[in-house]
Amino acid sequence: MEAVKNILVTGGGAPGAPGILKAILESNKDITLFSCDIKEQTAGKLLAHQYFTIPAGDSPNYISSFLKKCIEYQIDIVLPITTRELIPLAQNKALFAKNNIRIIVSNEQSLAIANNKGKLYNHLKNNQISTPKFSIATTYQEYKNAVNPYLASNATFIIKPCVANGSRGFRIVTDDVEESDLLFNYKPNSTYIKPEKLNNILQSDSFPPLLVSEYMPGAEYTIDCLIVEGVIKFIIPRLRKTMNNGISVAGTIEQNVEIIKYCEAILNSLDLEGPIGIQVKYDAASKPLLLEINPRIQGTTVALCGAGLNMAAIAVQPNMVSDIKNINDYPIRWGTKFIRHYTELYY
C-alpha cells in the first residue's frame, strides 16, 4: 500500500475537530494534515498544517467545490466529521476514487437508514434486534395517538426528530418538573418540557417526522466502533458520566460485554464503514437499548487515546490494525477514566 501523505479532516469548526486533529498528528509526523470548514477562522485552521474553506455540505455546489480543492491539494484520504456532508460524499465516493481520493464513509443506502431514527428502529425491529418502545409521528393526530399511553399512566417519554444533528429537537417530556424549577435551576438549554407545552407547539405549527419513545432512566453509553472493509475491528463502550450540550466531558472506558454484543448485532445488520458512533441507554429493566447511530467519528472518540487506542489515526491509516482478526484484539486499558476541558488557541 502506498504511503498516505495528505490527510483531510473536514469540519474544522466542529467541537470535536481539535481532538481529532491532534490525535492524528500525534500518530504520524510524516503526514501533512489538512482541515476545512465553511468558516474562514476555526480551530482547525490553527491546528492543521493547511486549511481551506468550502461550501456547506448541503449546498448544490458542495461536491464540485470540494473535489476541486481535494485535487488542488493532492488529498489522499478524507475523514468527514459533520453529518450533513455524509450523504453527498457517499453518493460521489466513486468520483473521488477516480481521482485517487479515498473518502471514509459508508454507502448511501446504509446511511439513509442509520441517519433516520424511524428507519433505523424499524430496520432493527425487522431484524429481531431489541429497541425501546417507539412510534413515528408525522401528523399531530399521530403524535397524540403515540403519546396517549404515556399520558394515561403519567409516564415520562422522549421525542426527537427522526433526522437531526446532535441533540437538536430532543426533549424529555414529563409532568414531574415545574416551570419555576426549570427557569431558576436549569440552564436555558434544558431538555425537559411539560406535555401541555409541547402539545401547544406541535398543534400550532408543522413539524418533521418525530420519534416518540419510552424514556430510559439508566446509564448512558457512547460506543466507538471501527469497521474496515466490512470487518468490525473495535466496539469500545464509553460510560457517559457528565455531558455538556450533548457532548461527553467525563466518562469511563468500559469492557461491557453485554453492550459490545448488542452493538455487534446492530453492526452486523447494517453495511457501515469507517468509524461509527452508537449511543445506548439502560432501560427500567436494566437492558441496554439503542438511542441512535452516528455513522461518523465522534468528537469524544479521542478519549480512547488515554486507554491506548488512537481510533482517529487508525481510521485514516487502517493498515495499522490489518492483523486484527477478532473484535477488540488490542491492548486496551479498560477502566480508564477521562475528563475533557476547554483549551485556548491564539492567532
Secondary structure, DSSP 4 states (H G I P E B T S, - for coil): -PPP-EEEE--TTSTTHHHHHHHHHHH-TTSEEEEEESSSS-HHHHHSSEEEE---TTSTTHHHHHHHHHHHTT--EEE--SGGGHHHHHHTHHHHHHTT-EE----HHHHHHHT-HHHHHHHHHHTT-----EEEESSHHHHHHHHHHHHHTT--EEEEESS-STTTT-EEE-SSS-HHHHHHHS-TT--EE-HHHHHHHHHHS----EEEEE---S-EEEEEEEEETTEEEEEEEEEEEEEETTEEEEEEE---HHHHHHHHHHHHHS---EEEEEEEEE-TTS-EEEEEEESS--GGGGGGGGGT--HHHHHH-GGGGTT--STT-S---TT-EEE--------
